[in-house]
Amino acid sequence: MSRFTVNNLPQEYRLDPETPLLWALRDVSNLTGTKYGCGTGHCGACTVDVDGRAVKSCQVTIGSLEGTFVTTIEGLARDRSHPVQAAFLAAQVVQCGFCIPGFVMATVALLRQNRDPSEAEIAAALNHLCRCGIYPRLIDAVRQAAAAARGDATLAPPPRPGIDRAEAARETPALTPPTK
């Protein structure tokens, strides 16, 4: 039995202690924001925060986490108001979105340790794989989040998730067949 805290809630996993954290989070806790990418720790899609460090959850067992605090993407801010989430939205980083939770969690850990990282430090900390090629916007987003965390800048509040009710209720013009 492995006991640790996930997103500020005490958890007890009755799984083999050698179970990777990734599978405990996804399959038992239903925290599917943490993604399975490669299973070897190279892609970074499974990155979570463990006691303030960015950890690739496919590479750490639940037995090794006894007494720790784990934060997943779901534990930041459901309304996307965390400064890193807001900066990613403001810089329009997201494309397909698969790698984004890992990048966000690694950025949170980076900015906790270094409030003003250089481009080289950002690249070293965020050495994840993104097949969409978001890297230039990613660097910009990390810089925006760092500035906001230091109080040097403010970020616009993120848009509310979902569809605006007024937009959803808008009538669409009826299709008319072409005339001959």
C-alpha positions in Angstrom: 0.0 0.0 0.0 1.4 3.4 -1.0 0.2 6.6 0.7 0.9 10.1 -0.5 -1.0 13.3 -1.3 -2.3 14.0 -4.8 -3.7 17.5 -5.6 -4.0 18.2 -1.8 -6.0 15.0 -1.2 -4.5 12.1 0.8 -4.4 9.0 -1.4 -3.9 5.3 -0.6 -3.1 3.1 -3.6 -3.6 -0.6 -3.1 -1.4 -1.5 -6.1 1.9 -3.1 -6.5 4.5 -0.6 -5.2 6.3 -1.0 -8.5 3.4 0.5 -10.4 4.4 3.7 -12.3 2.8 6.8 -10.9 1.4 7.6 -14.3 -0.9 4.5 -14.2 -2.0 5.1 -10.6 -3.0 8.7 -11.5 -4.7 7.8 -14.8 -6.3 4.5 -14.1 -7.1 4.7 -10.3 -7.5 8.4 -9.6 -9.0 9.2 -13.1 -6.6 12.1 -13.5 -6.2 11.8 -17.2 -4.5 15.2 -17.8 -1.2 13.4 -17.2 -0.5 11.8 -20.6 1.2 8.6 -21.6 3.6 9.4 -24.5 6.6 7.2 -24.7 6.9 5.3 -21.4 10.6 5.9 -21.4 10.8 9.4 -19.9 11.9 11.1 -23.1 8.8 12.9 -24.3 7.7 14.6 -21.0 4.0 14.3 -21.6 3.6 12.6 -18.2 5.4 15.3 -16.2 3.9 16.1 -12.8 5.1 18.1 -9.8 6.4 16.0 -6.9 7.4 18.1 -3.9 8.3 21.0 -6.1 10.3 19.1 -8.7 9.2 18.2 -12.3 9.0 14.4 -12.4 8.2 12.2 -15.4 5.5 10.0 -13.8 6.2 7.0 -16.1 9.6 6.7 -14.5 8.8 6.8 -10.8 7.0 4.1 -8.8 4.2 4.7 -6.3 6.2 2.8 -3.7 9.0 5.4 -3.9 6.6 8.3 -3.2 5.5 7.5 0.3 4.7 10.7 2.1 5.2 13.1 -0.9 3.0 15.7 -2.4 2.1 15.2 -6.0 0.4 17.9 -8.1 -1.1 17.2 -11.6 -2.4 19.6 -14.2 -5.8 19.1 -12.6 -4.4 20.4 -9.3 -3.4 23.8 -10.6 -6.5 25.7 -11.4 -9.6 24.3 -13.1 -10.5 27.7 -14.4 -7.1 28.1 -16.0 -6.2 31.1 -13.8 -2.8 29.8 -12.7 -0.2 32.2 -14.1 1.4 29.5 -16.2 -1.9 28.3 -17.6 -2.9 31.9 -18.4 0.5 32.6 -20.0 0.2 29.5 -22.2 -3.2 30.7 -23.4 -2.1 34.3 -23.9 0.9 33.2 -26.0 -1.4 30.8 -28.0 1.0 27.9 -27.2 -1.6 25.1 -27.5 -2.0 23.3 -30.8 -3.1 19.7 -30.4 -2.7 20.0 -26.6 -1.3 16.5 -25.9 2.0 17.6 -24.6 0.8 20.8 -22.9 0.0 19.4 -19.4 3.6 18.1 -19.1 5.0 21.5 -20.3 2.8 23.4 -17.9 3.9 21.2 -14.9 7.6 21.5 -15.9 7.2 25.3 -16.2 5.6 25.5 -12.8 8.5 23.6 -11.2 11.1 25.7 -13.2 9.6 29.0 -12.1 9.4 27.9 -8.5 13.2 27.4 -8.6 14.1 30.2 -10.9 12.0 33.3 -11.2 13.8 34.8 -14.2 15.1 31.9 -16.4 17.2 32.5 -19.5 16.2 31.0 -22.8 18.9 28.3 -22.3 17.6 27.5 -18.8 14.0 27.3 -20.2 15.2 25.0 -23.0 17.1 22.8 -20.6 14.1 22.5 -18.2 11.5 21.9 -20.9 13.3 19.4 -23.0 10.0 17.7 -23.9 8.8 16.5 -27.2 6.1 18.5 -29.1 5.3 17.2 -32.6 3.4 20.4 -33.4 6.5 22.6 -33.0 5.3 25.1 -30.3 8.8 25.9 -29.1 9.0 29.6 -30.0 5.6 30.4 -28.5 6.5 28.2 -25.5 9.6 30.3 -24.7 7.4 33.4 -24.9 4.8 31.9 -22.6 7.4 30.9 -20.0 8.8 34.4 -20.1 5.3 35.9 -19.7 4.5 33.6 -16.8 7.8 34.4 -15.1 7.1 38.2 -15.4 3.7 37.7 -14.0 5.0 35.6 -11.1 7.6 38.3 -10.3 4.9 41.0 -10.5 6.5 42.7 -13.5 3.5 42.1 -15.8 -0.1 41.2 -15.6 -1.9 38.6 -17.7 -5.3 39.0 -19.1 -7.8 36.6 -17.5 -8.1 33.4 -19.6 -11.3 32.9 -21.5 -13.9 30.7 -19.8 -13.7 27.1 -20.9 -16.6 26.0 -23.1 -18.9 27.7 -25.5 -20.4 31.1 -24.7 -24.1 30.7 -24.2 -25.0 33.6 -26.4 -22.8 32.2 -29.2 -24.4 28.7 -28.8 -27.9 30.2 -28.9 -27.2 32.2 -32.1 -29.3 31.1 -35.0 -27.5 29.9 -38.1 -29.0 30.8 -41.5 -30.9 28.0 -43.1 -29.4 26.3 -46.0 -31.3 26.9 -49.2 -30.8 24.8 -52.3 -29.3 26.5 -55.3 -31.7 27.9 -57.9 -31.5 26.7 -61.5 
